[in-house]
Amino acid sequence: MTVNEKSNVVIQPYNRSNVPQLDVDLRKYIQDELQRLEASLRSLNVAGIEVLNEPPLNPVRGMVKYNVSPWDALGNGSEGLVVYNGTSWAAV
């Protein structure tokens, strides 16, 4: 488990493990369900507000983050909530 030093939030990523040998149909069903769960959990990471001192690697439209130095999301030295509009960061 990783604790973000700035917010004390416990960040627990999901990592899919190998599926044991099962009937082919059951195995496919379980793998499909796990992939949907994994996608859902990953979307929560994107949706959560994190305190960041550098921009996220792959920002997506609607992503909200708390910008702190040295990251200057707005280009004016300010810190605070910012939202990604698809092309740049804007103050909230």
C-alpha positions in Angstrom: 0.0 0.0 0.0 1.2 3.5 -0.8 0.3 6.5 1.3 0.3 9.8 -0.5 2.5 12.0 1.8 0.5 15.1 1.0 -3.0 13.9 1.6 -2.6 10.7 3.8 -4.8 8.8 1.3 -4.1 5.1 1.0 -3.7 4.3 -2.7 -4.3 0.6 -3.4 -4.0 -0.3 -7.1 -5.7 -3.4 -8.4 -3.5 -6.0 -10.1 -5.2 -8.9 -11.8 -3.7 -12.3 -10.9 -3.6 -15.4 -13.1 -6.8 -17.4 -13.5 -6.6 -21.1 -12.4 -7.3 -23.9 -14.8 -11.1 -24.1 -15.2 -13.7 -25.1 -17.8 -13.2 -22.8 -20.8 -16.5 -21.1 -20.6 -16.2 -20.4 -16.9 -12.6 -19.2 -17.3 -13.7 -16.7 -20.1 -16.6 -15.5 -17.9 -14.4 -14.9 -14.9 -11.7 -13.2 -17.0 -14.3 -10.9 -18.6 -15.7 -10.0 -15.2 -12.3 -9.3 -13.7 -11.4 -7.0 -16.7 -14.6 -5.0 -16.2 -13.9 -4.7 -12.4 -10.3 -3.6 -13.2 -11.5 -0.9 -15.6 -14.0 0.3 -13.1 -11.4 0.5 -10.3 -8.9 2.3 -12.6 -11.6 4.9 -13.4 -11.8 5.7 -9.7 -8.1 6.6 -9.6 -8.7 9.0 -12.5 -11.8 10.5 -10.8 -10.2 11.0 -7.3 -8.8 14.3 -6.3 -5.1 13.9 -5.7 -2.5 16.4 -4.5 0.1 16.5 -7.2 3.4 18.3 -7.6 3.7 17.2 -11.3 1.1 16.8 -14.0 -0.5 13.3 -14.5 1.0 11.4 -17.4 -2.2 10.9 -19.3 -4.8 13.5 -18.3 -8.3 13.0 -19.4 -11.1 15.6 -19.9 -12.9 16.3 -16.6 -9.9 15.2 -14.4 -9.7 17.3 -11.2 -6.4 17.5 -9.3 -5.0 19.7 -6.6 -1.9 21.5 -8.1 1.1 22.3 -5.8 4.6 23.6 -6.5 6.7 22.8 -8.5 3.8 21.9 -10.9 2.5 25.2 -12.3 -0.7 24.0 -14.0 -2.0 27.5 -14.7 1.3 29.1 -15.5 0.9 31.8 -12.9 2.5 30.2 -9.8 -0.8 29.6 -8.1 -1.8 26.4 -6.3 -5.2 24.9 -5.9 -7.9 22.8 -7.7 -7.5 22.5 -11.4 -9.6 20.7 -14.0 -8.4 19.3 -17.4 -10.7 20.5 -20.2 -9.2 18.2 -22.8 -6.4 20.5 -24.0 -5.2 22.4 -20.9 -5.7 22.9 -17.1 -8.1 25.5 -15.8 -8.8 26.8 -12.3 -11.8 25.4 -10.5 
